[in-house]
């Protein structure tokens, strides 16, 4: 659960097929990001948001542990890691070269 005045934390791939499309998606939503190259984390200038740039295999664990509120990851990675996450939205990024549909996952409460 996100607290008042807290930032939403999104985990995306640091490189690979989903990196550019994830950053583009955030920018299309009007979110301005600073210093996205070669960083572990960046913040938005106009929205209460932090973005973590991680290995795709690590994203489900960050979401499950609550380090990230949302992760953008390939469906195959999500199911292979078998973490306690819920698919929130299919993003339809499979046309961007993904072998399987790319989905956003958010942590579930136990």
Secondary structure, 3 states (H helix, E strand, C coil): CCCCCCCEEEEEECCCHHHHHHHHHHHHCCCCECCCCCCCEEEECCCCEEEEEECHHHHHHHHHCCCCCEEEEEHHHHHHHCCCEEEEEECCHHHHCCCCCEEEEEECCC
